[in-house]
């Protein structure tokens, strides 16, 4: 039975299985979802066993558990290690969802739900391709799976887990479906990712909220000061002002810039899709360069003072911000984190107290395009999508990819099937069912051409 | 019976009455407290009748009702109009209160509760002084009371009410207890107040929250942009950068600066009391000048993006701030509001959409120190506190004072009995019982010396 027939014969079951994963609100950011993490790991355990894995374990970490599965066909054969994550992002703002985030529905050929793409949907593609190869006795190599539950909070337990389980995780390549393609008709393979560093800043003024009439103009307002600090982090040319921030950034080569310029990109459509008048960013770089090959600084959240209905005249005691930088090769996230903290402390006025907490981080990644498995992935995409995929760097971060290389010394192939319009991390996350089917086919072809 | 004896004989009843007012959570900022506003107005009605008012009406406005009371002893005698407000500020952050905000308690000779000072406690002083003069047949003039329920949200209904009730409100002077003294042993009379303008700013970036990996560095982040905008409003010298902002500010005279320099003020104690390392503000002015005679700009609240537990990498669609300026004579709040809006729109980048909503405002006030009632107030303070009060401008705003002058053409005498340490608008608001007693005495002496 060919793969297309297998998919169409089994699609209802596939969706039932995927929906059963999605219905579990495995939000790793919230302590209250702790029991959902375990339920989701167990659900994967069952599905991996049913798909053909011989051995599926739930392994404890100091955080959420890791699901490990394997099928060894021949100890001397090559081994692929498939990585995915079963945790998802928070769903706020809830009122912007058209359908409830944890009640998956198919509307207009798309699955709508949190995790439909990132990463339950994409991980599921890997498992169903594996299932087909097992059930049709075509699996050409050993396959291991490692699905973690902390990717969306920076994978704090995975590095230690890799350190402690090098033998278990031994493989010739790592396969990850957690990135996106340039477009539904623009298949692409990701050969680079950005790194990340994330901090929380707390600014304290007086030891209590003050009446802005009695103190306004004479005592520092922590929100005003926080804004001044954050406004200084990026200059008028879009450059990050932290000293030595760019010291280790690998400059974009002329070749890579030429390749990026050839990627079909319609700026007007891009702006229209997110309803903005103008793009912005670092002077001297194009939008595609800015969002993939250059570092960035974003305030991800800010709060302080009176935020309720109406008005209140107050100088609050405290103001907070959650901020992050996307990093590029060869920035070291720990070094950047230290530089950033030092800088924020250095520019803070003495009229307030500052605390900068480094929350998590990860390195950027660059993948060699001549790796044997990268070439197999190219063939897989070409057979499934009918076009040779483009090689591009992407702006997101999967810090664990750099960790795999450092700890396990294994290269990762990023076979991602997402689309920009999938709205991952946002309300109304969705996943295109055609891509879902072609994704399974591409992974099957990958294995056949390994 | 002298006033001191009257107070001590009746103190338990006084506190019971005041506590019955405080227990009603008359927070004007919240629609959910609407019925509490009416309950509080009715409680005042009862208390005013019991104190000796002949006629007490609850008068509807387009907002919260106004309590009007009067006792006319002689149509040809002078008339004092006592203004107060029965609404209070919100109580957030609730967890910082040592006692529940609407369950008044006396601890260490202080009443702790929202409204203990501002303005239920202070208004109550006026009513109890009136009661004493009525019960002892010493009232030397007609007295009218007007207690409104919207002072903390900018008195949006009072100007129209004054316009429509000029005859009802006719008086020779207005008496207000809603300001503070320099210290418990530093009696002072307020001869000036700052004005206020209040806005909400909304910054919109993309039409949805974006993944900071996929868009970071290429698309404007509304929080980053909001911070840049707010950081520009005050320059490095503490001056507000809005064009023409200072055009109409009455400069501080040499005489007034000399008088302010004579006010006892211990900067170290001031900093210690609110636990700050350094004061800040407009270059060239002292702390006492900055917080009373010069304008200021404060962000009263800010919010946007992910503010929950843990971390989320997101470029939010929207960011918000509530901001306000304290104004001084002769700045017109409506003109300042227009200048501010124009300025914010002018400095906003095209990469985001901006909306600036003018929420409310009021004029600053300056009172002549040679007014006959001002002199009576000086004597009242001197008799009660044993010292001639200092004349000082204060930094707070009671916009309605300027409105009284404009609409009713009546000067207001600000007999305020609060202390800085009363923590009005903050958690653990409190009112000193000694000051409470002396306040009643001072108002009695005021009437006797009118």
Interface residues (C-beta under 8 A of the other chain):
Chain A: X28 X29 X30 X31 X89 X90 X92 X93 X96 X152 X153 X154 X180 X194 X196 X198 X200 X205 X206 X207 X208 X209 X210 X211 X212 X213 X214 X215 X216 X217 X218 X219 X220 X221 X223 X224 X226 X227 X228 X230 X231 X232 X234 X238 X274 X275 X276 X277 X278 X279 X280 X281 X282 X287 X288 X290 X291 X294 X295 X296 X297 X298 X299 X300 X301 X302 X303 X304 X305 X306 X307 X308 X309 X310 X311 X312 X313 X314 X315 X316 X319 X320 X321 X322 X324 X326 X349 X350 X351 X352 X353 X359 X360 X394 X395 X396 X397 X420 X423 X424 X425 X426 X427 X428
Chain B: X28 X29 X30 X31 X89 X90 X92 X93 X96 X152 X153 X154 X180 X194 X196 X198 X200 X205 X206 X207 X208 X209 X210 X211 X212 X213 X214 X215 X216 X217 X218 X219 X220 X221 X223 X224 X226 X227 X228 X230 X231 X232 X234 X238 X274 X275 X276 X277 X278 X279 X280 X281 X282 X287 X288 X290 X291 X294 X295 X296 X297 X298 X299 X300 X301 X302 X303 X304 X305 X306 X307 X308 X309 X310 X311 X312 X313 X314 X315 X316 X319 X320 X321 X322 X324 X326 X349 X350 X351 X352 X353 X359 X360 X394 X395 X396 X397 X420 X423 X424 X425 X426 X427 X428
